[in-house]
Amino acid sequence: MKTVSIAVLSLALAAGATSTTTLAYTAAGVSAQDNAAKQRKEYDDYKKIEAEPDPVKKLELARAFFESDPTPTYVKYVQGQVNAARYALFTRYKEAGDMANAVKIADEYVASVPETDLFFAFQLTTLAETKALKQGVKPEAAGAWAEAAKYATKARKLIVEDNRSEALLYDSKTTTWDKVKPGFVAYLHRIEAFAHFTAKQYDQAEKSLLAVIEAKCDAYPDVYFLLGQIHNARYDDKANAFNKLSAEVQSGEQGQKLLQEAKEESKKAAEFFARGILVAEASPNKDTYKAIVANARKEMEEAYEIWNDGKKDGMEEFMAGFKSACQP
């Protein structure tokens, strides 16, 4: 019995081992076939996605692809198609002035490719600026300028604080980032300045306007004119406060101090108007500034006369002194 049991056990083990091998082979064969079929379908799906010209339909096909729990083989290629479709849609929305959808698709792109955040922040700034400019730089447009400033601030911080650059924003074959960077920084500060100015946040507006000049002093004549207006408004406030004083107080130390402060504001206004005029006249686009320069010249003359005790004497020399001055 002992010998028989050993023989039976040996046969059983042999049979068991043979059975397991057969099952494993069969399973592996089926798995390999299934995997090959799955990859073939994924390839066909990828080619359909690649061939689809409509970015919306391309994204729908890609979404279905990712929901099918794909193997890694074609994932990166499909993701590339997704990025291409999103960029095409962003361009479409931007050209149509569709801010809401442009923001949505930009957020999706940046979530997928984080290093594109500067590019899209800048693009959204220009789109929002275009919409704001249609309303003008006035209090009624404060909301539109705040929207533009939201993206301008993000882009500026990425450039200035994080020292980021973006080759897609300039022609790297003809220039360098270091050369174009001041222009980008000035532009973004200017958008922020307009947001503060239209919101009547004049102290913040002044800081942003001066930052524009510091970044690139010959870029925007209008920032000088806005600074002139800010100082004119401060002159008005101080002059009104002076006029409310009694004659006795006006002639005393307190009144004379206030009067001198008012005149200094008028002088600063004249200086900024003069500098803005000179920058505009030296600009390649000086013809586009003719109307605003004519108005600025009147403002400058009035401010100069107030500061100079009602006289126009020395005005030309006053202006000439700023011809080489490009910093605040």
Buried (B, 14 or more C-beta within 10 A) or exposed (E): EEEEEEEEEEEEEEEEEEEEEEEEEEEEEEEEEEEEEBBEEBEEBBEBBBEBEEBEEBBBBBEEBEEEEBEEEBBEBBBBBBBBBBBBBBBBBBEEEBBEBBBBBBEBBBEEBEEBBBBBBBBBBBBBBBBBBEBEBEEEBBEBBBBBBBBBBBBBBBBBEEEBBBEEBBEEEEEEBEEBBBEBBBBBBBBBBBBBBBBEBBEBBBBBBBBBBBBBBEBBBBBBBBBBBBBBBBBEEBBEBBEEBEEEBBEEEEBEEBBEBBBBBBBBBBBBBBBBBBBBEEBEEEEEBEEBBEEBBEBBBBBBBBBBEEEEEEBEEBBEEBEEEBEB
